[in-house]
Amino acid sequence: MIELSASLVNAKIITSDKKFLTYSKFTIAPDTFYGLEETKPMEIDFANLKKQYFMHQPELEKEMDMV
């Protein structure tokens, strides 16, 4: 079940179990895991206000001109 779960989310299983390490492609040894470089998490804008503004810019300018 652990291996199936790891395959569904494209994850690795950290284990010291030699048998599990040899037959599963989803396992990784602890010493190998600690040697991996840390990756910077992907940044996603919470609210892209510039994009929203430019999408509505013509309408906003028209309304501002009316005021």
PDB file of N, H, CA, C and O in Angstrom:
ATOM      1  N   MET A   1       0.824  -1.192   0.000  1.00  0.00           N
ATOM      2  CA  MET A   1       0.000   0.000   0.000  1.00  0.00           C
ATOM      3  C   MET A   1       0.873   1.263   0.000  1.00  0.00           C
ATOM      4  O   MET A   1       0.547   2.257  -0.647  1.00  0.00           O
ATOM      5  N   ILE A   2       1.963   1.203   0.721  1.00  0.00           N
ATOM      6  H   ILE A   2       2.228   0.395   1.247  1.00  0.00           H
ATOM      7  CA  ILE A   2       2.847   2.370   0.770  1.00  0.00           C
ATOM      8  C   ILE A   2       3.426   2.651  -0.620  1.00  0.00           C
ATOM      9  O   ILE A   2       3.496   3.799  -1.058  1.00  0.00           O
ATOM     10  N   GLU A   3       3.837   1.582  -1.299  1.00  0.00           N
ATOM     11  H   GLU A   3       3.780   0.649  -0.943  1.00  0.00           H
ATOM     12  CA  GLU A   3       4.408   1.747  -2.637  1.00  0.00           C
ATOM     13  C   GLU A   3       3.364   2.276  -3.614  1.00  0.00           C
ATOM     14  O   GLU A   3       3.681   3.118  -4.454  1.00  0.00           O
ATOM     15  N   LEU A   4       2.147   1.805  -3.523  1.00  0.00           N
ATOM     16  H   LEU A   4       1.889   1.121  -2.841  1.00  0.00           H
ATOM     17  CA  LEU A   4       1.072   2.287  -4.389  1.00  0.00           C
ATOM     18  C   LEU A   4       0.799   3.765  -4.137  1.00  0.00           C
ATOM     19  O   LEU A   4       0.632   4.543  -5.076  1.00  0.00           O
ATOM     20  N   SER A   5       0.755   4.142  -2.875  1.00  0.00           N
ATOM     21  H   SER A   5       0.891   3.510  -2.112  1.00  0.00           H
ATOM     22  CA  SER A   5       0.541   5.555  -2.535  1.00  0.00           C
ATOM     23  C   SER A   5       1.656   6.436  -3.089  1.00  0.00           C
ATOM     24  O   SER A   5       1.396   7.514  -3.624  1.00  0.00           O
ATOM     25  N   ALA A   6       2.889   5.976  -2.960  1.00  0.00           N
ATOM     26  H   ALA A   6       3.100   5.101  -2.525  1.00  0.00           H
ATOM     27  CA  ALA A   6       4.027   6.745  -3.469  1.00  0.00           C
ATOM     28  C   ALA A   6       3.951   6.878  -4.985  1.00  0.00           C
ATOM     29  O   ALA A   6       4.278   7.931  -5.533  1.00  0.00           O
ATOM     30  N   SER A   7       3.526   5.828  -5.660  1.00  0.00           N
ATOM     31  H   SER A   7       3.260   4.972  -5.215  1.00  0.00           H
ATOM     32  CA  SER A   7       3.443   5.893  -7.123  1.00  0.00           C
ATOM     33  C   SER A   7       2.356   6.854  -7.577  1.00  0.00           C
ATOM     34  O   SER A   7       2.496   7.496  -8.619  1.00  0.00           O
ATOM     35  N   LEU A   8       1.281   6.963  -6.815  1.00  0.00           N
ATOM     36  H   LEU A   8       1.167   6.442  -5.970  1.00  0.00           H
ATOM     37  CA  LEU A   8       0.182   7.852  -7.204  1.00  0.00           C
ATOM     38  C   LEU A   8       0.545   9.332  -7.115  1.00  0.00           C
ATOM     39  O   LEU A   8       0.045  10.148  -7.890  1.00  0.00           O
ATOM     40  N   VAL A   9       1.416   9.672  -6.170  1.00  0.00           N
ATOM     41  H   VAL A   9       1.822   9.009  -5.541  1.00  0.00           H
ATOM     42  CA  VAL A   9       1.778  11.088  -5.993  1.00  0.00           C
ATOM     43  C   VAL A   9       3.212  11.378  -6.418  1.00  0.00           C
ATOM     44  O   VAL A   9       3.744  12.450  -6.129  1.00  0.00           O
ATOM     45  N   ASN A  10       3.846  10.414  -7.113  1.00  0.00           N
ATOM     46  H   ASN A  10       3.414   9.544  -7.349  1.00  0.00           H
ATOM     47  CA  ASN A  10       5.212  10.571  -7.587  1.00  0.00           C
ATOM     48  C   ASN A  10       6.158  10.935  -6.442  1.00  0.00           C
ATOM     49  O   ASN A  10       6.913  11.903  -6.530  1.00  0.00           O
ATOM     50  N   ALA A  11       6.106  10.141  -5.363  1.00  0.00           N
ATOM     51  H   ALA A  11       5.492   9.355  -5.292  1.00  0.00           H
ATOM     52  CA  ALA A  11       6.906  10.394  -4.171  1.00  0.00           C
ATOM     53  C   ALA A  11       7.938   9.287  -3.981  1.00  0.00           C
ATOM     54  O   ALA A  11       7.906   8.265  -4.666  1.00  0.00           O
ATOM     55  N   LYS A  12       8.834   9.504  -3.059  1.00  0.00           N
ATOM     56  H   LYS A  12       8.860  10.334  -2.502  1.00  0.00           H
ATOM     57  CA  LYS A  12       9.831   8.505  -2.684  1.00  0.00           C
ATOM     58  C   LYS A  12       9.555   8.034  -1.260  1.00  0.00           C
ATOM     59  O   LYS A  12       9.020   8.779  -0.438  1.00  0.00           O
ATOM     60  N   ILE A  13       9.926   6.791  -0.982  1.00  0.00           N
ATOM     61  H   ILE A  13      10.360   6.185  -1.649  1.00  0.00           H
ATOM     62  CA  ILE A  13       9.785   6.210   0.344  1.00  0.00           C
ATOM     63  C   ILE A  13      11.182   6.118   0.936  1.00  0.00           C
ATOM     64  O   ILE A  13      12.055   5.469   0.359  1.00  0.00           O
ATOM     65  N   ILE A  14      11.405   6.752   2.068  1.00  0.00           N
ATOM     66  H   ILE A  14      10.696   7.279   2.537  1.00  0.00           H
ATOM     67  CA  ILE A  14      12.710   6.706   2.719  1.00  0.00           C
ATOM     68  C   ILE A  14      12.711   5.488   3.633  1.00  0.00           C
ATOM     69  O   ILE A  14      11.897   5.386   4.551  1.00  0.00           O
ATOM     70  N   THR A  15      13.639   4.561   3.371  1.00  0.00           N
ATOM     71  H   THR A  15      14.300   4.643   2.625  1.00  0.00           H
ATOM     72  CA  THR A  15      13.689   3.332   4.147  1.00  0.00           C
ATOM     73  C   THR A  15      15.106   2.797   4.249  1.00  0.00           C
ATOM     74  O   THR A  15      15.951   3.064   3.395  1.00  0.00           O
ATOM     75  N   SER A  16      15.352   2.038   5.305  1.00  0.00           N
ATOM     76  H   SER A  16      14.666   1.821   5.999  1.00  0.00           H
ATOM     77  CA  SER A  16      16.630   1.348   5.478  1.00  0.00           C
ATOM     78  C   SER A  16      16.498  -0.130   5.143  1.00  0.00           C
ATOM     79  O   SER A  16      17.490  -0.857   5.183  1.00  0.00           O
ATOM     80  N   ASP A  17      15.317  -0.582   4.820  1.00  0.00           N
ATOM     81  H   ASP A  17      14.511   0.009   4.788  1.00  0.00           H
ATOM     82  CA  ASP A  17      15.055  -1.986   4.497  1.00  0.00           C
ATOM     83  C   ASP A  17      15.737  -2.350   3.178  1.00  0.00           C
ATOM     84  O   ASP A  17      15.323  -1.888   2.115  1.00  0.00           O
ATOM     85  N   LYS A  18      16.784  -3.179   3.250  1.00  0.00           N
ATOM     86  H   LYS A  18      17.120  -3.554   4.114  1.00  0.00           H
ATOM     87  CA  LYS A  18      17.585  -3.525   2.066  1.00  0.00           C
ATOM     88  C   LYS A  18      16.752  -4.213   0.986  1.00  0.00           C
ATOM     89  O   LYS A  18      16.927  -3.930  -0.199  1.00  0.00           O
ATOM     90  N   LYS A  19      15.845  -5.116   1.381  1.00  0.00           N
ATOM     91  H   LYS A  19      15.703  -5.345   2.344  1.00  0.00           H
ATOM     92  CA  LYS A  19      15.016  -5.822   0.399  1.00  0.00           C
ATOM     93  C   LYS A  19      14.095  -4.842  -0.329  1.00  0.00           C
ATOM     94  O   LYS A  19      13.956  -4.889  -1.552  1.00  0.00           O
ATOM     95  N   PHE A  20      13.475  -3.964   0.440  1.00  0.00           N
ATOM     96  H   PHE A  20      13.588  -3.926   1.433  1.00  0.00           H
ATOM     97  CA  PHE A  20      12.560  -2.984  -0.145  1.00  0.00           C
ATOM     98  C   PHE A  20      13.315  -2.045  -1.081  1.00  0.00           C
ATOM     99  O   PHE A  20      12.797  -1.671  -2.133  1.00  0.00           O
ATOM    100  N   LEU A  21      14.533  -1.663  -0.706  1.00  0.00           N
ATOM    101  H   LEU A  21      14.954  -1.967   0.149  1.00  0.00           H
ATOM    102  CA  LEU A  21      15.345  -0.778  -1.542  1.00  0.00           C
ATOM    103  C   LEU A  21      15.712  -1.428  -2.876  1.00  0.00           C
ATOM    104  O   LEU A  21      15.839  -0.737  -3.886  1.00  0.00           O
ATOM    105  N   THR A  22      15.883  -2.750  -2.886  1.00  0.00           N
ATOM    106  H   THR A  22      15.780  -3.312  -2.065  1.00  0.00           H
ATOM    107  CA  THR A  22      16.321  -3.406  -4.121  1.00  0.00           C
ATOM    108  C   THR A  22      15.189  -3.656  -5.106  1.00  0.00           C
ATOM    109  O   THR A  22      15.417  -3.625  -6.315  1.00  0.00           O
ATOM    110  N   TYR A  23      13.965  -3.906  -4.619  1.00  0.00           N
ATOM    111  H   TYR A  23      13.779  -3.931  -3.637  1.00  0.00           H
ATOM    112  CA  TYR A  23      12.912  -4.250  -5.578  1.00  0.00           C
ATOM    113  C   TYR A  23      11.943  -3.116  -5.894  1.00  0.00           C
ATOM    114  O   TYR A  23      11.137  -3.253  -6.814  1.00  0.00           O
ATOM    115  N   SER A  24      11.992  -2.026  -5.182  1.00  0.00           N
ATOM    116  H   SER A  24      12.648  -1.915  -4.435  1.00  0.00           H
ATOM    117  CA  SER A  24      11.049  -0.937  -5.451  1.00  0.00           C
ATOM    118  C   SER A  24      11.756   0.270  -6.045  1.00  0.00           C
ATOM    119  O   SER A  24      12.801   0.696  -5.552  1.00  0.00           O
ATOM    120  N   LYS A  25      11.181   0.812  -7.101  1.00  0.00           N
ATOM    121  H   LYS A  25      10.332   0.466  -7.501  1.00  0.00           H
ATOM    122  CA  LYS A  25      11.762   2.013  -7.715  1.00  0.00           C
ATOM    123  C   LYS A  25      11.337   3.290  -6.991  1.00  0.00           C
ATOM    124  O   LYS A  25      11.779   4.381  -7.352  1.00  0.00           O
ATOM    125  N   PHE A  26      10.486   3.164  -5.976  1.00  0.00           N
ATOM    126  H   PHE A  26      10.128   2.277  -5.683  1.00  0.00           H
ATOM    127  CA  PHE A  26      10.004   4.333  -5.235  1.00  0.00           C
ATOM    128  C   PHE A  26      10.725   4.535  -3.907  1.00  0.00           C
ATOM    129  O   PHE A  26      10.354   5.417  -3.132  1.00  0.00           O
ATOM    130  N   THR A  27      11.752   3.728  -3.632  1.00  0.00           N
ATOM    131  H   THR A  27      12.053   3.011  -4.261  1.00  0.00           H
ATOM    132  CA  THR A  27      12.451   3.832  -2.350  1.00  0.00           C
ATOM    133  C   THR A  27      13.766   4.576  -2.499  1.00  0.00           C
ATOM    134  O   THR A  27      14.350   4.643  -3.580  1.00  0.00           O
ATOM    135  N   ILE A  28      14.212   5.129  -1.387  1.00  0.00           N
ATOM    136  H   ILE A  28      13.737   5.074  -0.509  1.00  0.00           H
ATOM    137  CA  ILE A  28      15.485   5.835  -1.339  1.00  0.00           C
ATOM    138  C   ILE A  28      16.050   5.631   0.070  1.00  0.00           C
ATOM    139  O   ILE A  28      15.310   5.673   1.052  1.00  0.00           O
ATOM    140  N   ALA A  29      17.350   5.413   0.159  1.00  0.00           N
ATOM    141  H   ALA A  29      17.951   5.379  -0.640  1.00  0.00           H
ATOM    142  CA  ALA A  29      18.007   5.216   1.447  1.00  0.00           C
ATOM    143  C   ALA A  29      18.151   6.554   2.161  1.00  0.00           C
ATOM    144  O   ALA A  29      18.294   7.586   1.505  1.00  0.00           O
ATOM    145  N   PRO A  30      18.116   6.558   3.491  1.00  0.00           N
ATOM    146  CA  PRO A  30      18.229   7.823   4.240  1.00  0.00           C
ATOM    147  C   PRO A  30      19.495   8.613   3.909  1.00  0.00           C
ATOM    148  O   PRO A  30      19.434   9.835   3.767  1.00  0.00           O
ATOM    149  N   ASP A  31      20.644   7.935   3.782  1.00  0.00           N
ATOM    150  H   ASP A  31      20.693   6.943   3.898  1.00  0.00           H
ATOM    151  CA  ASP A  31      21.879   8.668   3.485  1.00  0.00           C
ATOM    152  C   ASP A  31      21.846   9.303   2.098  1.00  0.00           C
ATOM    153  O   ASP A  31      22.426  10.368   1.891  1.00  0.00           O
ATOM    154  N   THR A  32      21.178   8.664   1.159  1.00  0.00           N
ATOM    155  H   THR A  32      20.706   7.798   1.328  1.00  0.00           H
ATOM    156  CA  THR A  32      21.008   9.244  -0.178  1.00  0.00           C
ATOM    157  C   THR A  32      20.060  10.444  -0.119  1.00  0.00           C
ATOM    158  O   THR A  32      20.294  11.470  -0.757  1.00  0.00           O
ATOM    159  N   PHE A  33      18.997  10.293   0.653  1.00  0.00           N
ATOM    160  H   PHE A  33      18.808   9.459   1.172  1.00  0.00           H
ATOM    161  CA  PHE A  33      18.016  11.379   0.790  1.00  0.00           C
ATOM    162  C   PHE A  33      18.660  12.628   1.372  1.00  0.00           C
ATOM    163  O   PHE A  33      18.435  13.733   0.877  1.00  0.00           O
ATOM    164  N   TYR A  34      19.461  12.459   2.421  1.00  0.00           N
ATOM    165  H   TYR A  34      19.644  11.562   2.823  1.00  0.00           H
ATOM    166  CA  TYR A  34      20.092  13.622   3.060  1.00  0.00           C
ATOM    167  C   TYR A  34      21.143  14.263   2.169  1.00  0.00           C
ATOM    168  O   TYR A  34      21.512  15.417   2.385  1.00  0.00           O
ATOM    169  N   GLY A  35      21.636  13.528   1.164  1.00  0.00           N
ATOM    170  H   GLY A  35      21.336  12.590   0.989  1.00  0.00           H
ATOM    171  CA  GLY A  35      22.622  14.084   0.245  1.00  0.00           C
ATOM    172  C   GLY A  35      22.006  14.852  -0.906  1.00  0.00           C
ATOM    173  O   GLY A  35      22.722  15.516  -1.656  1.00  0.00           O
ATOM    174  N   LEU A  36      20.689  14.775  -1.062  1.00  0.00           N
ATOM    175  H   LEU A  36      20.107  14.236  -0.453  1.00  0.00           H
ATOM    176  CA  LEU A  36      20.028  15.482  -2.160  1.00  0.00           C
ATOM    177  C   LEU A  36      20.031  16.980  -1.921  1.00  0.00           C
ATOM    178  O   LEU A  36      19.948  17.442  -0.783  1.00  0.00           O
ATOM    179  N   GLU A  37      20.128  17.730  -3.006  1.00  0.00           N
ATOM    180  H   GLU A  37      20.195  17.355  -3.930  1.00  0.00           H
ATOM    181  CA  GLU A  37      20.059  19.187  -2.891  1.00  0.00           C
ATOM    182  C   GLU A  37      18.620  19.604  -2.656  1.00  0.00           C
ATOM    183  O   GLU A  37      17.682  19.002  -3.178  1.00  0.00           O
ATOM    184  N   GLU A  38      18.470  20.639  -1.865  1.00  0.00           N
ATOM    185  H   GLU A  38      19.232  21.129  -1.441  1.00  0.00           H
ATOM    186  CA  GLU A  38      17.125  21.179  -1.638  1.00  0.00           C
ATOM    187  C   GLU A  38      16.695  21.962  -2.857  1.00  0.00           C
ATOM    188  O   GLU A  38      17.478  22.725  -3.422  1.00  0.00           O
ATOM    189  N   THR A  39      15.467  21.779  -3.260  1.00  0.00           N
ATOM    190  H   THR A  39      14.831  21.158  -2.802  1.00  0.00           H
ATOM    191  CA  THR A  39      14.946  22.554  -4.382  1.00  0.00           C
ATOM    192  C   THR A  39      14.068  23.675  -3.839  1.00  0.00           C
ATOM    193  O   THR A  39      13.357  23.511  -2.847  1.00  0.00           O
ATOM    194  N   LYS A  40      14.136  24.794  -4.501  1.00  0.00           N
ATOM    195  H   LYS A  40      14.713  24.927  -5.307  1.00  0.00           H
ATOM    196  CA  LYS A  40      13.343  25.944  -4.091  1.00  0.00           C
ATOM    197  C   LYS A  40      11.891  25.699  -4.523  1.00  0.00           C
ATOM    198  O   LYS A  40      11.639  25.337  -5.672  1.00  0.00           O
ATOM    199  N   PRO A  41      10.948  25.895  -3.614  1.00  0.00           N
ATOM    200  CA  PRO A  41       9.553  25.670  -3.992  1.00  0.00           C
ATOM    201  C   PRO A  41       9.088  26.649  -5.070  1.00  0.00           C
ATOM    202  O   PRO A  41       9.543  27.791  -5.127  1.00  0.00           O
ATOM    203  N   MET A  42       8.194  26.189  -5.903  1.00  0.00           N
ATOM    204  H   MET A  42       7.825  25.260  -5.856  1.00  0.00           H
ATOM    205  CA  MET A  42       7.662  27.026  -6.961  1.00  0.00           C
ATOM    206  C   MET A  42       6.809  28.141  -6.341  1.00  0.00           C
ATOM    207  O   MET A  42       5.997  27.887  -5.452  1.00  0.00           O
ATOM    208  N   GLU A  43       6.998  29.357  -6.812  1.00  0.00           N
ATOM    209  H   GLU A  43       7.658  29.563  -7.535  1.00  0.00           H
ATOM    210  CA  GLU A  43       6.228  30.487  -6.294  1.00  0.00           C
ATOM    211  C   GLU A  43       5.016  30.734  -7.184  1.00  0.00           C
ATOM    212  O   GLU A  43       5.126  30.825  -8.407  1.00  0.00           O
ATOM    213  N   ILE A  44       3.875  30.838  -6.549  1.00  0.00           N
ATOM    214  H   ILE A  44       3.785  30.764  -5.555  1.00  0.00           H
ATOM    215  CA  ILE A  44       2.634  31.113  -7.258  1.00  0.00           C
ATOM    216  C   ILE A  44       2.012  32.347  -6.624  1.00  0.00           C
ATOM    217  O   ILE A  44       1.828  32.401  -5.408  1.00  0.00           O
ATOM    218  N   ASP A  45       1.689  33.341  -7.450  1.00  0.00           N
ATOM    219  H   ASP A  45       1.839  33.297  -8.438  1.00  0.00           H
ATOM    220  CA  ASP A  45       1.070  34.558  -6.932  1.00  0.00           C
ATOM    221  C   ASP A  45      -0.287  34.227  -6.327  1.00  0.00           C
ATOM    222  O   ASP A  45      -1.083  33.489  -6.909  1.00  0.00           O
ATOM    223  N   PHE A  46      -0.534  34.795  -5.133  1.00  0.00           N
ATOM    224  H   PHE A  46       0.113  35.394  -4.661  1.00  0.00           H
ATOM    225  CA  PHE A  46      -1.841  34.601  -4.497  1.00  0.00           C
ATOM    226  C   PHE A  46      -2.906  35.325  -5.313  1.00  0.00           C
ATOM    227  O   PHE A  46      -3.955  34.759  -5.622  1.00  0.00           O
ATOM    228  N   ALA A  47      -2.634  36.555  -5.651  1.00  0.00           N
ATOM    229  H   ALA A  47      -1.783  37.014  -5.400  1.00  0.00           H
ATOM    230  CA  ALA A  47      -3.550  37.333  -6.490  1.00  0.00           C
ATOM    231  C   ALA A  47      -2.697  38.178  -7.419  1.00  0.00           C
ATOM    232  O   ALA A  47      -1.988  39.079  -6.971  1.00  0.00           O
ATOM    233  N   ASN A  48      -2.762  37.893  -8.698  1.00  0.00           N
ATOM    234  H   ASN A  48      -3.338  37.161  -9.062  1.00  0.00           H
ATOM    235  CA  ASN A  48      -1.971  38.638  -9.672  1.00  0.00           C
ATOM    236  C   ASN A  48      -2.747  39.901 -10.052  1.00  0.00           C
ATOM    237  O   ASN A  48      -3.513  39.916 -11.016  1.00  0.00           O
ATOM    238  N   LEU A  49      -2.528  40.954  -9.270  1.00  0.00           N
ATOM    239  H   LEU A  49      -1.906  40.942  -8.487  1.00  0.00           H
ATOM    240  CA  LEU A  49      -3.289  42.188  -9.458  1.00  0.00           C
ATOM    241  C   LEU A  49      -2.927  42.912 -10.747  1.00  0.00           C
ATOM    242  O   LEU A  49      -3.788  43.544 -11.358  1.00  0.00           O
ATOM    243  N   LYS A  50      -1.663  42.829 -11.172  1.00  0.00           N
ATOM    244  H   LYS A  50      -0.964  42.315 -10.676  1.00  0.00           H
ATOM    245  CA  LYS A  50      -1.268  43.478 -12.427  1.00  0.00           C
ATOM    246  C   LYS A  50      -2.037  42.866 -13.592  1.00  0.00           C
ATOM    247  O   LYS A  50      -2.547  43.584 -14.453  1.00  0.00           O
ATOM    248  N   LYS A  51      -2.118  41.552 -13.615  1.00  0.00           N
ATOM    249  H   LYS A  51      -1.704  40.969 -12.916  1.00  0.00           H
ATOM    250  CA  LYS A  51      -2.823  40.876 -14.700  1.00  0.00           C
ATOM    251  C   LYS A  51      -4.303  41.266 -14.680  1.00  0.00           C
ATOM    252  O   LYS A  51      -4.896  41.534 -15.724  1.00  0.00           O
ATOM    253  N   GLN A  52      -4.890  41.294 -13.485  1.00  0.00           N
ATOM    254  H   GLN A  52      -4.408  41.076 -12.636  1.00  0.00           H
ATOM    255  CA  GLN A  52      -6.295  41.667 -13.383  1.00  0.00           C
ATOM    256  C   GLN A  52      -6.516  43.110 -13.835  1.00  0.00           C
ATOM    257  O   GLN A  52      -7.495  43.408 -14.518  1.00  0.00           O
ATOM    258  N   TYR A  53      -5.601  44.003 -13.450  1.00  0.00           N
ATOM    259  H   TYR A  53      -4.806  43.760 -12.895  1.00  0.00           H
ATOM    260  CA  TYR A  53      -5.734  45.403 -13.837  1.00  0.00           C
ATOM    261  C   TYR A  53      -5.661  45.549 -15.352  1.00  0.00           C
ATOM    262  O   TYR A  53      -6.504  46.217 -15.949  1.00  0.00           O
ATOM    263  N   PHE A  54      -4.665  44.933 -15.977  1.00  0.00           N
ATOM    264  H   PHE A  54      -3.979  44.391 -15.491  1.00  0.00           H
ATOM    265  CA  PHE A  54      -4.499  45.068 -17.420  1.00  0.00           C
ATOM    266  C   PHE A  54      -5.634  44.413 -18.198  1.00  0.00           C
ATOM    267  O   PHE A  54      -5.938  44.825 -19.317  1.00  0.00           O
ATOM    268  N   MET A  55      -6.259  43.402 -17.616  1.00  0.00           N
ATOM    269  H   MET A  55      -6.012  43.067 -16.706  1.00  0.00           H
ATOM    270  CA  MET A  55      -7.405  42.783 -18.281  1.00  0.00           C
ATOM    271  C   MET A  55      -8.580  43.757 -18.356  1.00  0.00           C
ATOM    272  O   MET A  55      -9.344  43.746 -19.321  1.00  0.00           O
ATOM    273  N   HIS A  56      -8.720  44.600 -17.329  1.00  0.00           N
ATOM    274  H   HIS A  56      -8.100  44.609 -16.544  1.00  0.00           H
ATOM    275  CA  HIS A  56      -9.867  45.513 -17.242  1.00  0.00           C
ATOM    276  C   HIS A  56      -9.481  46.969 -17.478  1.00  0.00           C
ATOM    277  O   HIS A  56     -10.300  47.865 -17.275  1.00  0.00           O
ATOM    278  N   GLN A  57      -8.255  47.212 -17.899  1.00  0.00           N
ATOM    279  H   GLN A  57      -7.589  46.484 -18.063  1.00  0.00           H
ATOM    280  CA  GLN A  57      -7.758  48.579 -18.060  1.00  0.00           C
ATOM    281  C   GLN A  57      -8.617  49.432 -18.992  1.00  0.00           C
ATOM    282  O   GLN A  57      -8.928  50.567 -18.630  1.00  0.00           O
ATOM    283  N   PRO A  58      -9.014  48.957 -20.159  1.00  0.00           N
ATOM    284  CA  PRO A  58      -9.828  49.814 -21.033  1.00  0.00           C
ATOM    285  C   PRO A  58     -11.150  50.236 -20.371  1.00  0.00           C
ATOM    286  O   PRO A  58     -11.565  51.391 -20.472  1.00  0.00           O
ATOM    287  N   GLU A  59     -11.791  49.297 -19.705  1.00  0.00           N
ATOM    288  H   GLU A  59     -11.454  48.359 -19.623  1.00  0.00           H
ATOM    289  CA  GLU A  59     -13.059  49.620 -19.031  1.00  0.00           C
ATOM    290  C   GLU A  59     -12.834  50.615 -17.896  1.00  0.00           C
ATOM    291  O   GLU A  59     -13.609  51.554 -17.721  1.00  0.00           O
ATOM    292  N   LEU A  60     -11.762  50.399 -17.125  1.00  0.00           N
ATOM    293  H   LEU A  60     -11.132  49.635 -17.268  1.00  0.00           H
ATOM    294  CA  LEU A  60     -11.469  51.285 -15.991  1.00  0.00           C
ATOM    295  C   LEU A  60     -11.166  52.702 -16.479  1.00  0.00           C
ATOM    296  O   LEU A  60     -11.645  53.677 -15.900  1.00  0.00           O
ATOM    297  N   GLU A  61     -10.378  52.813 -17.534  1.00  0.00           N
ATOM    298  H   GLU A  61      -9.989  52.021 -18.004  1.00  0.00           H
ATOM    299  CA  GLU A  61     -10.042  54.145 -18.044  1.00  0.00           C
ATOM    300  C   GLU A  61     -11.277  54.855 -18.577  1.00  0.00           C
ATOM    301  O   GLU A  61     -11.424  56.064 -18.398  1.00  0.00           O
ATOM    302  N   LYS A  62     -12.158  54.120 -19.225  1.00  0.00           N
ATOM    303  H   LYS A  62     -12.039  53.138 -19.370  1.00  0.00           H
ATOM    304  CA  LYS A  62     -13.384  54.715 -19.731  1.00  0.00           C
ATOM    305  C   LYS A  62     -14.226  55.265 -18.559  1.00  0.00           C
ATOM    306  O   LYS A  62     -14.749  56.378 -18.627  1.00  0.00           O
ATOM    307  N   GLU A  63     -14.343  54.477 -17.506  1.00  0.00           N
ATOM    308  H   GLU A  63     -13.918  53.574 -17.451  1.00  0.00           H
ATOM    309  CA  GLU A  63     -15.126  54.905 -16.345  1.00  0.00           C
ATOM    310  C   GLU A  63     -14.470  56.102 -15.631  1.00  0.00           C
ATOM    311  O   GLU A  63     -15.163  57.006 -15.165  1.00  0.00           O
ATOM    312  N   MET A  64     -13.128  56.096 -15.550  1.00  0.00           N
ATOM    313  H   MET A  64     -12.565  55.361 -15.929  1.00  0.00           H
ATOM    314  CA  MET A  64     -12.432  57.222 -14.910  1.00  0.00           C
ATOM    315  C   MET A  64     -12.605  58.507 -15.707  1.00  0.00           C
ATOM    316  O   MET A  64     -12.730  59.587 -15.129  1.00  0.00           O
ATOM    317  N   ASP A  65     -12.612  58.395 -17.046  1.00  0.00           N
ATOM    318  H   ASP A  65     -12.509  57.518 -17.516  1.00  0.00           H
ATOM    319  CA  ASP A  65     -12.814  59.555 -17.882  1.00  0.00           C
ATOM    320  C   ASP A  65     -14.207  60.132 -17.674  1.00  0.00           C
ATOM    321  O   ASP A  65     -14.395  61.347 -17.739  1.00  0.00           O
ATOM    322  N   MET A  66     -15.172  59.276 -17.429  1.00  0.00           N
ATOM    323  H   MET A  66     -15.020  58.289 -17.377  1.00  0.00           H
ATOM    324  CA  MET A  66     -16.552  59.748 -17.199  1.00  0.00           C
ATOM    325  C   MET A  66     -16.658  60.529 -15.898  1.00  0.00           C
ATOM    326  O   MET A  66     -17.455  61.463 -15.801  1.00  0.00           O
ATOM    327  N   VAL A  67     -15.866  60.161 -14.902  1.00  0.00           N
ATOM    328  H   VAL A  67     -15.219  59.403 -14.981  1.00  0.00           H
ATOM    329  CA  VAL A  67     -15.898  60.858 -13.607  1.00  0.00           C
ATOM    330  C   VAL A  67     -15.202  62.190 -13.749  1.00  0.00           C
ATOM    331  O   VAL A  67     -15.111  62.945 -12.780  1.00  0.00           O
TER     332      VAL A  67
END
